[in-house]
Amino acid sequence: MRRLSACCFTARVSSIHRKHSHSSLKTNGNMNNSSGSVGTNVVLNHDFSKGLDSWHPNCCDAFVVSAESGHNEGLFAKAGGSYAVITNRTECWQGLEQDITGRISPGITYTVLAQVGVPSSLQSFTHVQATLKLENGDSATSYLFIARTPVPRDQWTKLEGTFSLPCLPDRIIFYLEGPDPQVDLLIKSVVISCHGISGCDSISPICPVIEEENIILNPKFEDGLNNWSGRGCKIVLHDSMGDGKILPMSGKFFASATERTQTWNGIQQEITARVKRKLAYEATAVVRIYGNNVTSADVRATLWVQTPDLREQYIGIANLQATDKDWVQLHGKFLLNGSPKRVVIYLEGPPPGTDILLNSLVVKHAEKVPPSPPPTIDNPAFGVNIITNSSLSDGTNGWFPLGSCTLSVRTGSPHVLPPMARDTLGPHQPLSGRCILVTNRTQTWMGPAQMITDKLKLYLTYQVSGWVRIGSGASGPQNVNVAFSVDNQWVNGGQVEISDDRWHEIGGSFRIEKQPAKVMVYVQGPASGVDLMVAGIQIFPVDRQARFNLLKGQTDKVRKRDVILKFSGSDSSILHGASVKIRQTDNSFPFGSCVSRMNIDNEDFVSFFTKNFNWAVFGNELKWYWTEPQRGNFNYKDADELLNLCQRNNIATRGHCIFWEVESMVQSWIKALNKNDMMTAVQNRLNGLLTRYKGKFKHYDVNNEMLHGSFYQDHLGKDIRTYMFKTASQLDPSAVLFVNDYHVEDGCDTKSSPEKYIQHILDLQEQGAPVGGIGIQGHIDYPVGPVVSSALDKLGILGLPVWFTELDVSSANEFVRADDLEVMLREAFAHPAVEGVMFWGFWELFMSRDNAHLVNAEGDINEAGKRYLALKKEWLSHARGHMDEQGQFGFRGFQGTYNVEIDIGLKKVSKTFTVDKGEDPLVVSIAI
């Protein structure tokens, strides 16, 4: 089919679908309305004889040209009368509109006849379209396409169509739109009339609630390639490909994005006028790939957004591995925070030369799905080991060798529970002292295994514990792992690195949230040929509530302080027995969140953030790849605006991060530098960032994830890390300089075990690096309190403040997510080494992990969010009573800001005071 001009029409899909005939007729004068009797015209000032009265330009400019004005030129001068010129159009949807609410009746068919044109300066033709905009209360606005016609230059063309509304919305706006941007639209007259009904009157029925409509135009290519375009490539319409082997999954046609030379090339559609801010949308595309000998590739749906100040934003919607064999469904959600200037949805991803095939695209307002109920777990049997014959009193019964290795029972293993299990289970009978010896191992995955499918309960969190040891003959440190095979998918239950012949504790956690067909637990890891010994393996459900009760006592010791209020006044005799009411208004413990520049365009996001957090960290806007994406091309505007928001709301900020040691996170232009130029770039980064923001960020993550990457160290030498810390300290002495890494607290990564982290920090300090804080990111799955607490205990030995810097937990069930979050917050708040907690976001669709949010996309606080707010409320102290005879009142409260109200007969006095950190009782003198 012939492709129309590149203008992306805004013929919105509405609840009413009609096909309209339209023709292009050359006329010389007023519109001919002779075809049938015409009823009353519902359009006011239909021929512009009264200028622009009743008409309004839609985000553009308009004026009326008349015979008397002397501005008529070309063929339009011959037409006589007046016509409107709509100019300064920057979008194809901009045109002229009139509110016709109250002049339309339901169930009546109306004919639209408009006489339109375009200037003689246009080189070919363009299209003009008539549309109805239907607004109905708080529901999404819908659009009804009426008619569209091609318009050649320098001649009046008739645009004709019909419409009927079965019920009336609150507001009906008629408008003409459609020429390409920068092309003026000329309108000579508009008539909307009905036929054969006396007065066109009818009773107005109430509009029913309708299903949300697809905002994509021509979603199945039934109108060829109209409304679609290539993004840096060519698009082609097909009914089949590959000698007839590729057919549409549905409908008659599909499109291909071909001749792609970049991964971002693809097929796109502009949806600017059809998408609303602060509404969540679901996008579903049916896609596949073709050509270039690529059988599988990543296909992504992406939103390109241009803000009113011409800033560009890219929002990832969804991605999946598409193949050249079958159509697959790509599904995701998105939300716009601000009011955009332009919005384009497009598909991208496969390597250059590979075509993207699109059969259909649907984008609708996302349905609000009610949350899953809290899981009901019958007889959880907390603390009961689900492993059969863990003591090995019955030989290896219940165990089997995974692979061709050999299992036998030996003695000499520890008789005590590993410390993390002991913290959970309390007093426990001694272990048997027997262990499984695994020999003849020819693969790393070989070891003892056991089927546990029928012993697991959904949504129950299990702690994993055991002792492990390796035999002689190992060349270098060896990883040992308790692993789960859940329907043949590997799940990590805990890891430990061993480099000697001692017994080592291994611990972790595990949970299933979907019913599996088969679950196996096994111990694996050392190199082939290295014997493995396993003792006292336990997998048991944890009683979180019991742990919470324990933590409440610890929290009281760590976070509270005894306070004595000492009152004085001119008449001390009236103080005895006076009523005292104390209310804590703010807990000074830092609870913060990650925010991004696009978030703060959403006033609902900003409101929740400023009310419920007192610290902030920027998601990307301070990272080097954001502030200098190309060499010498700086962008500090986003960080400046975020910082301004925080300062206006008295929110402290962490600087994340100056450098990132992981190579995949380093800009390509830095990777291309030689050693000297790279060193200069590092120096410039330090000087530029820390001079610009001196004194504005209280913390800096100096070189992110040094336990998982070594890019700068590899290229610039070992001393570069110390240099970064020293230079940062010199440039901004007030900032506390942090290390920051992940999987420190969960026992599942030997690269970042607490022991490795401690040694890493000590090495930096020995070289003179002024490390002032320890960052634990906290991206954790199914947390278990004693495992987390054990890591904190070990790190606390260093005497440095520990912060959770990027905390998030994930579960599709928001009640389970809330439980996980409570585990982490209570463990952090109860531990003396922890001095702050930063969430890695809280708003749906703007987090790095799915199912981790506290607030749903459209602003509803979910169960995890409610749990966080409930804990914050729990951690505020209140007290009331009477002064003693010394004019004093004592209480024990959390650190933070307080208000005290004293009632002395007819007089009430209100004062504020602050409780700081300290072990000795705080005496606060208050004069009345």
Secondary structure, 3 states (H helix, E strand, C coil): CCCCCCCCCCCCCCCCCCCCCCCCCEECCCCCCCCCCCCCCCCCCCCCCCCCCCCEECCCEEEEECHHHCCCCHHHHHCCCCEEEEECCCCCCCCEEEECCCCCCCCCEEEEEEEEECCCCCCCEEEEEEEEEEECCCCCCEEEEEEEEEEECCCEEEEEEEEECCCCCCEEEEEEECCCCCCCEEEEEEEEEECCCHHHCCCCCCCCCCCCCCCCCCCCCCCCCCCCEEECCEEEEECCECCCCECCCCCCCEEEEECCCCCCCEEEEECHHHCCCCCEEEEEEEEEEECCCCCEEEEEEEEEEECCCCCEEEEEEEEEEEECCCCEEEEEEEECCCCCCEEEEEEECCCCCCEEEEEEEEEEECCCCCCCCCCCCCCCCCCCCCCCCCCCCCCCCCCEEECCCEEEEEECCCCCCCHHHHHHHCCCCCCCCEEEEEECCCCCCCEEEEECHHHCCCCCCEEEEEEEEECCCCCCCEEEEEEEEECCEEEEEEEEEECCCCCEEEEEEECCCCCCCCEEEEEECCCCCCCEEEEEEEEEECCHHHHHHHHHHHHHHHHEEEEEEEEECCCHHHCCCCEEEEEEEEECCCEEEEECHHHHHCHHHHHHHHHHCCEEEECCCCCHHHHCCECCECCCHHHHHHHHHHHHCCCEEEEEEEEECCHHHCCHHHHCCCHHHHHHHHHHHHHHHHHHCCCCCCEEEEEECCCCCCHHHHHHCCHHHHHHHHHHHHHCCCCEEEEEECCCCCCCCHHHCHHHHHHHHHHHHHCCCCCCEEEECCEECCCCHHHHHHHHHHHHCCCCCEEEEEEEECCCCHHHHHHHHHHHHHHHHHCCCEEEEEECCCECCCCCCCCCCCECCCCCECHHHHHHHHHHHHCCCEEEEECCCCCEEEEEEECEEEEEEEEECCEEEEEEEEECCCCCCEEEEEEC
